[in-house]
Amino acid sequence: MVATNLARMFAERGHSVFLVESDLRRPAITRRLGLEDKVGLGNLAGDRFPNTELTAAQLIYPTDQPSLFVVPSGEKVSNPTAVLASPAMGKLMGFLGSQGQVTLLDAPPVLGMADVSVLAPRVDGVIFVVRQSYSRREAVVSALRQLQAMEARVLGVVFVHT
């Protein structure tokens, strides 16, 4: 919800925004926007990108806001980390960066999986989201240390009251 609201805010201010569903394990944005059956990041698995069968532009879907576009999660994959670390993901990030003013990636939790460790070096900064009534202090500190070890640039922290 934080990534979606942030993307909408940037779009309302006139920026061209790409919102990328990078949580391939639990794709909330894809589900919320009704894009479950669409081609997306999961379709980057294998050697299908960026040849004539699948181009970066085919992964981008418009929304109800004229300057906000979404790249959904696509098909389920057995190894999301491999997709996020793939050269195809790097090419997609480069393409999106050349097309828009803002690219936001909604990523899975920092702890417990390697997904964020492969994404962090590819982005300009990280906004760390903490669910206030759900997250334990030790887990938050551990996640921040992990981000620091990745040399991720933490731009800020959002506390979500749940």
C-alpha positions, 0 to 999 in steps of 0.5 A: 500500500505504501508503494502504491500511494507513493506512486500515486502521489508522484503521478498526481504531481505530474511525474511519469511513474513506473510501479514495479511489483518486485514481490514475486512471492506475495504480489499485493499490487498485482492483485489489488489492481486486477493484473493477476493474468498479465505478463510481468516480471515472472515472465522474465524467467528463462531466455525470453527477454528482451527478444521479439517474443517479449519486450519491456514495453509489453510488461507495462500496463496503464492505470487510472492515472495518466502518468502512472504505469505498473509492471505486474508480477507475472507468472509464478516462478520457483526462484524469484531471487534469480529473476530479480538478479537476472540480466533481463531485470537489469535491462528492464530497470534501465529501460524504465529509467530511460522512460520515466522520471520515477521508478518504484519497486515494491519489494518483499521483506528484508529478512528471510530471503535474498530478494532485497539483497539483489535489488538494493544495489540496483536502486538509488535508495530504499524506503524502509516500511515498518508495520508498527504493531507487527514488527518486533524491535529486534527484527527492525534493527536486524533488517536495518543492519542487513540493509547497511551491510548491502550498502543500501541507501535508506532514504527514510522509514515509514511506520504503518499503523496496523 
